Amino acid sequence: LSDVPMKHIVVQKLLSSIPCLASYTLYNLIKAPYNFHTLTQIRLFVLSLVIPTRLQSVTQKVLLRLFHTRNYLFVVLHIALQAAVYAEYTWEVFVYCWELEFHLVLLLLPYLLLLGNMGCFILCSCANPGIITKSNHASLVKTYAYDGVLFQKGIVCATCNVEKPARSKHCSFCNICVHRFDHHCVWVNNCIGAFNAKYFFLYLFTLTVMAATIAIITTAFLIQVVLLSNMMHGSYIDDQGQEHAVEIFFLVQHLFLTFPRIVFMLGFVILLTLILGAYFCFNLYLALTNQTFNEWYKFRRYRHSHHLTSQPCDRKAVYKNAYTKGVWMNLKEIFKSPAVLERKKKK
């Protein structure tokens, strides 16, 4: 609340320096509730007055192309980053570790994980995620019951012109309706649905383990270097001529100056391991509770809406118990989706 007067002072100064139409638009934004969304709209509006119209149009088209349509930008970036990490690992880490007599199986493990990861990546990218067509619509509608909270019977997709089965969603990236839709992954350039969820789960798992393995091997190599050089028992003289025992910060600095590419790569894969590890744990939680990311997100958005205020406990319980079948059966459904089993029976 203390920020509101300051906001009005800034706006008054802006109003005095821009045309009447812009003043009226900005004034309407100020009258809106004071929240993050309103502040974002104000920032975008002010930027639109400064940035040339042609540049705005080009920027919007580029952003639309990159983040709202299917493209291979993130796939190429994914492969490039993976190639850079493995090039550094092969060129320096593997050679140094081999000279230090690391076990060969340990050194080859990242390559084995890479083969498995690339296989899952290709399957996840190329596999049918569960596209709903008029030919398979009748069977997919019977797969899951409508919960009456997130998924209502009788809702027709305006684009595909078919009734939406429970747990399905229309993907604006691919312009298709996907059965048991989870999300659209830009890194594999495909939707994640009932038919390729298992490949995505394994892809994410192997990618996480792969980054962690490279981080562990690289860390072990640097520790071995420190131990063999006996740096922990050494000392250094600072700019004032005073002698100090070697500390962790000095060791990291020395290792970075000696092996800059290795230390930089290690920092990257450690960060990647933490991010991927957290994301994999979240996906594991969704799998064990038989939720998709789309359902998880929709329920939290729905819970804060006015529809839930009347009977919060009952509606929450109905949703949480709608599709779960127990931990083991929920996990099994990722690898053996009911829709996939039904499709195999027909064949």
Secondary structure, 3 states (H helix, E strand, C coil): CCHHHHHHHHHHHHHCCCCHHHHHHHHHHHHCCCCHHHHHHHHHHHHHHHCCHHHHHHHHHHHHHHHCCCCCHHHHHHHHHHHHHHHHHHHHHHHHHHHCCCCHHHHHHHHHHHHHHHHHHHHHHHCCCCECCCCCHHHHHCCCCCCCCCCCCCCECCCCCCECCCCCEEECCCCEEECCCCEEECCCCEEECCCCHHHHHHHHHHHHHHHHHHHHHHHHHHHHHHHHHCHHHCEEECCCCCEEECCHHHHHHHHHHHCHHHHHHHHHHHHHHHHHHHHHHHHHHHHHCCCCHHHHHHHHHHHCCHHHCCCHHHHHHHHHCCCCCCHHHHHHHHHCCHHHHHHHHHC
